[in-house]
Amino acid sequence: MKRNRSLFRRFLKVHFLFIFFPPIMIIFISAFFGVSDIHDKNVNTLNLFYVTVLVFGFIIVAFVILSWRFFLKLQRRLARLQEVMSFSAKNNSFPKTISVQNDRMDEIDQLGSSFNWMIQQLEDSRKREYEEELLRHRLIANLSHDLRTPLTILRGHVTRLNKEPMSQEGQNSLTEINHTITRVGDLMDDLLSYTLLTSGKHPFVPVSTDIGRLVRASVAAWYPVFEDKEIQLDVDLPGEETFYWEADPNWMTRVLDNLFQNILRHAAEGKYANIVVDVEKEQIIIADRGPGLDNSSHEHGAGIGLSTSNYMLKKMKLRADFTSNENGTRVVIGRA
């Protein structure tokens, strides 16, 4: 059974003995031998004063030494605890448990025991979170794979029905069904991509990246797609001036691809896209004239793609600020 002992009470006990015990002993000896005997031996007042000063000097010195040793030991124990905590903070890891005296615990040992219990709870929580994350990733991967077969079968039936004679209303319904199947497939791809990304399957290799050149290459790759959808591109890219970010070029290209794809999916009716690289502010600005995030089909699936982009930007120490209303959406990518 654990026994608790008070550190402060132990301090008082030791100092009580050294402060009050010597005077009590002097009084006891004086009473035992008799004060008259001392006077009979012609002990003068000056000698008695020296003895008193010596006794009290001893008490003060003993008090200082004992206090110094007590607080030095206390400081060392607290320093060990602080060292463990600061080491974990610097290395971004859980601290190791500290040794405590279990048979007779004082306040410092109780603090260390509580600290060890907290570390154990955090480690258990992290282990459960890791296991749940693995289970979730496995479930999403299996679900994405299993759903592709029925979607393929549905698409095959839609293709077969398209060859059958039917009314215009039926043709419109088949077109909508085919569009929905495509959208579900895209959502599964986004979900699987986000799962692989957060589980570390996509390597992150940050390098000094020429942002002006990267945006220019992405716009050039997407230009035929925008042109096919009759979306007017208003591009302002610097000719020679540029700036650099410590980013993964593949991840940055993927972020831009996701934003451009969202324009096609949810803002194509605006028939306009504005892409600007602001060298002075070191920003990438992408705007459209769609119905806005709240009024478009963004709320029905675009969140996965945006979550993927935000995750990538955060890893690259960047951020995307969204401004949206009924007149369109504006995205500003800059340093976090």
N, C-alpha and C positions, 0 to 999 in steps of 0.2 A: 504494500500500500504506500502510495506517495505521501510524503509529509512536506507541507509547505512551511517555509521559514521566511521571516521578514528580514530583508537586507537592512532596512532602516533600524529595526529593533536590535539587530545584532550590532550595528554601529553604536547605538546608544548604550548597550550593555558594556561593550569594551571601553568606551570613553568614560562611562560612569565609574568603572573600577579604577581607572588611572586618575580621575579627577578627585573622587571622594575617598578612595581607599587610603592613600597616604595621610591626609589630615586625620582621618578616623584612627589610623594606627598611632599617630603622634599623640592624639588625645587619650587613647587607651594606654599607651606606655606611660604618659605623664600621670594618669590617674593610678596606674598600677604601682609605679615606683614612688609616687608622691611628689608633689611640687616642692614641698619643704626640703626634700633631699637635694633638690637641685640648688635651692638657695643656700643650703648648708655648705655646698661645695663652692660657694661664691661664684655661681654662674651669673655674670653681669648681663645687663640688658642688651648691650651691644652684641654679645655672642648669641643671645637668643634671637636677635633681629637677623643676624647672618644665617642662622639655622632656618628661620622662617623663609627668608629670601631664597635660600638654597632649595627648600622643599617646593615652594611655589614655582621656582625656575624649572625644577625637574618636571613638575606637573605640566607646565606650558610646553616644554620641549617634547615631552611624551605625547601630549595632545597633538602637536603639529606633526610629529613623525607618524603617529598612527593615522591621523586624518589623511596625510599625504599618501601613505601606503594604501589606505582604503579607497580613496578616490582614484589612485593610479590603477589599481586592480579593476575598479569599476569602469574606468575609461578604456582599458584594454579589452574588456569583454564587449563593451558597446562598439568599439572600433572594429572588432571582428565581425559583428553583425552588420555594421555599416559597410564594411569592405565586401561582404557577400552580396549585399543589395546593389552597390555601385558597380560591381563586376558584371552582374546580370544586365544592368541598364546599358553599360558600354558595349556589351557583346550581343545585345538584343536577344537574350535567352533567359530561360527560367533559372533562378539562383539555386545553388545546392543547399541542402539542409545543413544545419549547424548542430554540433554536439551540445547536449544539455545534461545536467546532473539530475537523474530521475529519482534518486532516493530521497533527497532533501532539496526541494526546489525553492529558490528565492524569486524575487520579482524579475530578474534578468533571465533566469531559466524559464519562468512562465512565459515571458515575452518570446524567447527562442522556441519554446514548444508551440506557441500560437503561430509563430512564423513558419515552422516546419509543417504544421497542419494546413496552413494556407497554401504552401507550395505543393503539398500533396493533392489538395483539392484542385489547384490549377492544372497540375499534370494530368489528373484524371479527366478533367473537363476537356483539355486539349486532346487527349487520347480518344474520348468519345466523339469530339468534333471531327477528328481525322477519320474515324471509322464511318461516321455518318456521311462525311464528304465523299469517301470512296464509294459507299453504297449509292449515294445520289448520282455520282458520275456514272457508275455502272448501270444504274437504272435508266438514266437518260440515253446512254449509248445503246443499250438494248432496245429501248423504246423507239429510238430513231431508226434503228435497223429493222425492227419488226414492222413498223408502219409503212415502210417503203413497198412491201409486197401488196397490201390491199390498195395502196394508192396507184400502183402500176396496173392492177386489175381494173380499177375504176377508170383510169385513163384509157385502157384498151376498150372498155365498153362504150365510153364516150366517142372514141374514134369510130367504132363500128356503127353507133347510132347516127353519126354524122353522114354516113353513106346511105341511110334510109330516108325515104321521102317523109317529110313532116312539115308542119306549119312554121311560119316565121317565128312565132312565139316559142315553139319547141326548139328551134335553132338557137334562139337567144338564151334559152335555159341551158342548153348544152354548152354554149360558149361560157356562160357564167360558171357552170360546174367545172369546166376545164380550167378556167382562171382560178377557181378556189383550190383545185387540186394542186396547181402550180404554186399557189401562195402557201399552202400547207407544207409542201416540199421545201420551199424556201425557209419557212419558219423552223422546220426540223433541222435544216442545214445550219441556220443561225444558232439554234440551241445546242447542237452538237459542237459547233465551233467554239461557243462560249464555254462549254464544259471542258473541252480539250485545252482551251487557253488558260482557264483558272486552275487546272490541274497540272500545269507546267509542261504540257505536251508540245506546245509551240515555243521554241527557244527564243529568248530575248537577247539580242546582240546589239547594244547601243554603240553607235559610232558618231563622229562628227558629220552631220548630214547637211548638205546644201539644200535648204528648204525651197528656195526659188526654183531650182532645177527640178526637184522632186514634184512640186505642184504642177509645173509646166508639162512634165511627162504624163502625169495623171490626167490632166485636162486634155492633152492630145489623144490619149487612149479612149477617153469617154466622149470626145467630140462627135464622132459618127453616130453614137447612140442618141445623144441629145438632138442632133440634126434630124435623125430618123423620126423622133417624137415631135419634131417641129418646135423645139424649145430654144428660144433665143438666148445665146450665151453672151454675157457682158463680162469680158475678162480684162483684168488689169494686173498684168504680171511684169515685174521689172526686167529690163533687158540685160544689164550687166550687174547691177547692184543685187546683193543677196544677203542672207544671214544664215547662221548655222545653229542647229540644235543637236544636243547629244541624244540622239534617238535611233531607234531601229528602223531603217528605211522600209523594210517589209511591213512592219506594223503601221508605220505612218501612211504608207500607200493603202493599206487595208482600211484605215480610218477614213481616208478620203473616198475610197470606193463605197464605203457604207453610207456616207453623207450624200454622195452623188446618186446612189441607188435609191435613197429615201426621197430625193427630189423626183425621180422618175415614178416611184410608186405612189407618193402621196401629194405631190405638188405639180404634177404634169399639167393640170388644168390651168395653171397660171402662165404657162408657156414662157417662163423667164427664169434665168439663173444668173446670179452675179458672183464671180469668183475673183477675190482680190488678195494679193500678197503685199502687206504693208511692211516694208523693210525698216522704216523708222521705229515703228512700235513692235516689230517682230511678231506679227500676227498673220493668221490666215482667216479670211472672212468669206463665208459662203452664205448667200441669201437667195430666197425664192419668193414667188408671189402666190403661193398656194393658200389653202384655207387656214393654215396654222395648225399647231400641234393638237390643240383642244378640239378643233372642228373637223379634223381629217381622220383617215384610217390609221394614223399613228398609234392611237390608243388600242388598236386591234392587232398589234403584233410588232410594231417598230421598236418597242422597248427592248427586245433582246439584242437587236443590232446596236442600239444606242448604248446599252449596258456593256457590250463588248468593246465599243469604241472608247467609252469612258474608262474602262479597266486598262486598256492599252495606254491611253493618255496619262493616266495616273502613274503607271509604271515608268513612263518616260518623263515624269515630273512636269507634265503639261495639263491643261484643263480646257474644257469647251464650255463657253457661256452661251446659253440659248435665250433668244428674245423672240417671242411668238405672239401674234395676234391674228385677227381675221384677214389682214392684208399680206400675211406671209411670215416666214421664219428666217431668222438671222443667227448664224453660228459664228462665234469668234473663238479661234483656237490660239492660245498663247501660253506663256510660262505660268506654272502654278504659283 
